[in-house]
Amino acid sequence: RSVAGAIEVYIENLKKNSVRESTSVIEDEIVFKTQIASSKSSISTKSYNFKGLNGIQRVKVDSYFKYYFGMSSSYKVGKASLKEAKKAGYKDAFLVAFKNGERISVKEAIKLLND
C-alpha cells in the first residue's frame, strides 16, 4: 500500500511541475503574467530550474522561448505574482498583459478592465 501511495504522490508532483503551453482563448479575456526569462533554448519548467517557483509557462515566440510566472485576469494578483518573482531573485521580471492571447500593454489592459 505504501508503494501505491508514493506513486500517487509522485504523479501529483509531476502534474504540478508539468509544462503548460496553453492555446485556448476566452473571448475578450485580459490576462496578466510575469515574464521572468527569455531564451533561445527550451528549459524544462520544473520548479528547480526557476528558483523554486511553480506553475511556470513556456511560450515560443518566434525563435525565443518566453517564461511566465502567474496568470490572472486581476491586475492586483498580477502585481502580487511580480512581487513574488522578484523576491525569488528575478530582479528584471516585469508584468505583461494579453487580450485574447495577443500581447498588449499593461496600461491598455488596465484601461480595458476599467471600461
Secondary structure, 3 states (H helix, E strand, C coil): CHHHHHHHHHHHHHHHCCCCCCCCCCCCCEEEEEEEEEECCCCCCCHHHCCCCCCEEEEEECCEEEEEEEEECCHHHHHHHHHHHHHCCCCCCEEEEEECCEEECHHHHHHHHHC
